[in-house]
Amino acid sequence: MTYRTIRTLLQPCNLDFSELEDLSSMAKYARAIGIGEGAHFVSEFSLARASFIRYFVEMHEFNAIGLECGAVQGNRISEWLKSSASTDKLKEITNPLTFALYGSVLTWLKSYLLETGKSIMVVGVDLPNTLNPLDDLQRLSAAIDLLDPILKPDVDALIQSLESICGESPVISSAQWGELGTAKQDQAFSRISRLKLRLSGLEPILVQRGGKELFQRASECVCSIEHTLETLRTMKMLFDGTSLDGDTSVREVFTATTVERFLHADPDIKILLLAHNNHIQKTSVSFSGELTAIPMGQQLAYRRKDYRAIGATHLGGTVPEMQYPSPDSPLGFSVEPTDADKIQRGSVEQHIMSARGVAGSCLMLSDDVKGASRVRSQSSSVETNVSDAFDAIFCVPSANQDKLVEL
């Protein structure tokens, strides 16, 4: 196995760009690059992401960043980045989950943009990461009031029927969805389906009435709400142990479609997608032979030739892990150091240990990891052809909890 030692990977302010030059050929024709993490809430992965952002922005003219959050949350973050507001304000304008996921990277990014004068678009490409549909519902209500006021009572009724889904994480929101009962759940699906079909059927006159931008916003809200409701249903089934293979792909196809929409809208956009390995990988997600999901990365690789993925792993003995149920947490889970999955034969980590032991950070291209069939994911491992899943993969010596994570 060939690997490149990256001495400055965890030093974004002192990054030696020459250490990442092996990524040049990968980036040359790419318009979307996923930059992964092997677990959420890890300090080393946040630092590495900041370094990759610097490299791709300064050396390959990437100009957008996509986050695992909804459009409304993404807009708030974008406005904060452009404003003179302090870094403390970030915690106020984001939900606790988004702040825990991205607080360190975004704090660094604001400082970086201020120092360099660069402009980077930041967008939410996902469903609301809480699976709380309220922001999208309110945005839809405002749009429908102008586009199709006769349908406003239907939107108001939908909001009222879903107002009890107000969780700060999928754990809480999916439980609240289950408490609605089948009749109210089916009614919510029926209402959002009617809205979608009516918007589609009346598009010419609605665009004439309110403009294309407003119509597009309403359509995007409806799409997000529809996928959020289905994801609430599948997550409830997942937590209950009754989900079907691949059910969580609903969220993945939404994120892939959102990314494609941005790329189609502006041919000059080149976007870095900061998401978990299990979302950016170009192969199916499976932990023990079952199909967990067709991830965003696989969806994009299937549709496009200009998508690339950089995975992440570590050699540490522990990893921050989500522990639930955690009744005292508003998110329904806490984050605690947990034993990482044992480094197993055939894994990327085993190949690295055999080649070099535990030294500094390193980078490998896909050809370097041929034959590897496992890679760490949270406190477990994903079974996949690693060289097919990622165009490159980086490894750090340990995985410590980010100092901004208070969950």
N, C-alpha and C positions, 0 to 999 in steps of 0.2 A: 504493500500500500504506500502510495506517495502522499505526503502531506506537507503543508507549508506552515511553518511557525509564524504566528502573527503576534508579535510582541506588543503592539500598540492597539490591539482590537478593543480592549476595555479602557482605552484612553481617547475618547472622541475628540478632545480638545488638542491632543498631541499626536493625532493619527499620522502614521507614515503611509501615504497612499501607495507607495511602491509595493508594500506588503500585500495589497489586494489586487495587483495588476493581473493576476490569473483570472479575475472575473471579467476582464475587458471583452474577451471574445463572447462570453455569455450575454453581456449587456448590449453588445453592438446592435443587434436587431430587435431587442426587447422593448416593448412599450408598457409591460406590466411585470413586475417582479415581486413575488411574495417573499417576505423576510420573516422567518418563523421564530418560534420559541418552543422548546421541549416541555415547558411548563409555564403556567401563568405566575406572575408576581415574583419573578427572579431578577435580582439586581444585575447579574452578569449579562443576561439576555437584553436587558434595557440598555446597558452601556454598549453592547455590540451593535444593537440596532441603530443607536445614535451614530456610531462609526460608519455603518453601511449607508445611512442617510447622507452623511457628509460625502462619502466617496461617490455615490451615484449622482448626487446633485452637482457636485463640483467637477467630476470627471466625465459624466455621461449625460448631463443636462436633464435629469429627472426633475419634475416640477410639481408633483402632487403626491400626497400621502393618503392612503385609505385606511380607516380604522374599523375595528370590530364594534361598531355602534350604529345607531340609526341616523337618518338624515338630519333630524332636528338637533340631536346632540352634536353631530358633526358641525353643523352651522354655528352653534354656540362656541365650540372650540375654535373654529376658524375666526370668528369675530374677536375672541379673546386674544388670539395670536396677533391680530392686526392692531389691537388697541394698545393703549399705554397702561392698561390695568396690570397690577402686580401679579406675581406668580401665585400669591395667596388666593386670588380671585378664582383660579382654576377649580379649586375645591368647591366653590360655591355654585359654579355654573355647570358642573358635571355631577352625575349620580355617583354614589360611593364605589360602584363596580368599575365604572369607566376610569375614575381617578386611580383606583388600585391597579388597573391594567396598564394605564398609559401616563400616569402622573409624572414619573421621572423623565420619560422620553419627551413629553410635551414641555416640561419645564426647561429641559436642555434646549429643545427646538426654539422656544421663544427667545432665549438668550442668543442662540446661534443666528437667528434671523435679524435680531437687533444689531448684532456685531457686524454681520456681513451685508446687510441691506437687501438680502435676497427675498424673493417672493415665492412661497410654496403654498399651493392650494391644499387644504386639509378637508377631507370629506368622510362622512359615515357611509360605508358601503353595505352595511348589515341591517338586519332587523334591529329594533330596540334591544340592546343586550340584556335588558331586564325582562323582556317579553311583556312589558306594560304598554298597551296600545294607546294610552291617553294622549300623548303628544301628537301622534298621527291623526287621531280622531279629532282633536281640536283644530289642527291644521286643515283637515278635510272639511270640517264644519264651516270654517271661514271661507274656503274656496267655493263650496256648494251654495253658500248664501248669495254669492255673486253670479255663479254660473247657472244654477238650476234651483232657485229658491223654493219651487214647488216640492222639491225633495228634502227640504230642510227638516221637516218633522221626522222623516225616516232616519236621518243622521242623528237627530236628537234622541230618538228612541234607541238607536244602537249605542250611543254614548251612555245612556242611562242603564242599559242592560249589561254593559261591561265595566261600569264604574267601580265595581268591587275588585277588579283586577288591577291592583296598584302596587304590586311587589317591587322590591329593589333588586331582584334577581330572578332568573328562571325557576329556581327552586320554589320561591314564594309564589310567583305569578302562576305557575302551573298548578300548584295546590289550590289557589283561588279559582282557577278555571274549573277544576274538578268539582268545587263546591257549587258551581252554577247549576249543575244538573243537566241532563241530556236535552231536555226541552229548550232551555234557554241557550244552550250551546248551538243546537240546530237552528234556532231562530236567528242567532248572530250570523251564522254562515249564510243563511238565506238572505238576510238583509245586505250583507256585503256583496254577495253574488248579484243581487238586483242592482245595486249601485254600479258595479263594474259593467254589467251588460247595458245599463241605461247610458252611462257615459260613452261607451263604445258606439251605441246606436245613434246618439245625438251629437256626436263629435263635431260635425260641420257647423251646426248652429251654436253650439256651446263655445267653440273657438271664436266664432264671429261675435258672440255676446261678451265674452270675458277675456279673449286673447289666448294665444297658444301657450304662453308660459303658465298662466293660471290653470288652464285645462291640464297641462302636463303635470303640474303640482298635484292636482286633485287625483289624477290617474295613478301617480306614484304613491300617494297616500293609500288609495284603495288597494293597490297591489301589496303594499307593505302590511296593511291590516289583515288582508286575506292570508298572507303567508304567516303572519304572526299568530293568527287564530289556529291555523293548522299545526304550527310548531308548538303552541301551547298544548294542543291535543296530544301530539306525539311525545312531548316531554313528560306529560302526565302519565302516559302509558309506559314510557321508559322507566320512570321512577317506580311505577307499580309492577314492573317486570312483565308487561304484556305487549310491548312494542314489537313491530315486525322488522325484519332485516331491512336496513336502508332507510327507515322512516325519517331519520334526521336530515336526509338529503334535501328536503323541502327548503330548509334555511340555506343550504349551500347553493342551490340553483338560483335563489334570490340574490345572493351576494355576487355570484358570477355574472348574472344579468345586469346588476347595478354597475359593476365594473365596466362591462361592455358598453353600457349606455354612456358613461363618461368618455370612453375612448372613441365612440362613434361621434359624439357631440363636438369634440375638438381633436382634430388630427395631430395637434401639437402636444397633447397631454402624454406624459410618461409617468406612470404611477407606481409607487412603492406600497405594497399591501402589508401592513403590520398585523399579522394574525398568527394563531397557533399553528404549529406544524400540521396538525390534523385537518386544518382548513386549507392550507396552501399546497399540500402535497399533490402530486400529479397521478397518484394511484389511489385505489379504493382504501378506505380506512377499515382495518380489521385488527382486533386484539387477540383473537383466538380462533380464527377461521370463519367467523360469522361476518356478514356485511354490516358494518356500522353505518357507513355513509359513502356516497360519491361526493367527495369534497369540492369546494369551490375551485381549487387548483386543477383537479381532474376535469371539471366542467370547462374551465378556461382553456386548458391544453387540448381538449377535444374540439373546441370551437375555433381556436386561434393558433397561429404559429409563432406569435410574439410574446408568449407567456413563459416566464422562468420562475424557478422556486429555489430558495436557499433555506435549508433546514438547519435546526439547531439541536445540539445535545450537550451532555456534560458527563464528567467522570466522578462526580461527587457521591458520597454515601447516603446523603439525604437530599430531600427536595421539598420546597413549600407545596403543600397539598391542601385541597379543599376537603374539609371534614364535615359531613352532615349526617343526620340532622344536628343543628346547633341552635336550639330554641332561643338563646339569648341574643343571637345575631339578627339584625334586621334583614340580612341577606339569606338567612337560613343555613349558612355554613360559616365555618371559621377557617383560617389558614394556619396550618401548623407544620413544623418540620416532620417529615415522614421518611421512613427508609425508602430509598430509591430502589427500583427494580434491580435485581442482581444482574451484573454484566454477564451475559450468556454467550455461549459459543455461537458464532455466526452473526453476532451483532456488530454494528458499527463501532460501538464502544470497545468491544473485545479486540477488533482489528487495530484500533488506535493504541490500546494498552500493550498489545504485542509488539507494535512498531516502535513505540516511544515512551511508554509509561505515562505517568502523570506529570507533565511539565507545564508549559504555558498553553495559551490558546492556539488552535490550529485550524486550517481550512483545507478541505478536500473537494475536488471536482468529482462529477458523477463517475467518471472512469476510474477514479481512485478507490471507489467503494463498491466496485463490482463484486458480487458474491455475498455481500452483506444482506441479511434477510430480516433484521430487526433493528429498531431504533427506539430509544427511551421516549416515553410520552407520559407526562405527569409522574406518578409513582409506579407506572406499569411500562409496557413496551408495545409498540405496534409491529405487527408482522407484515412486511412488505418488501418488494424488491427495491432496496434503498436507492440504487443508481437510476432506476426509472422514476422514483418518487421525487427526487431532487436533482437539480442541475449542479448544486454545490451544497456542502454541509459544513458548518463550523462547530467546533467543540471547545468548551471551556472547562477548566479543572474542577470547578465546583458550582453549585447552584444554591445561592443564599437568598433569603427573603429580602425583597426590596424594602428600603427603610421607610418609604411612604405608605406601605401597605399596613393598614390597621384594621384588620378584619378578624 
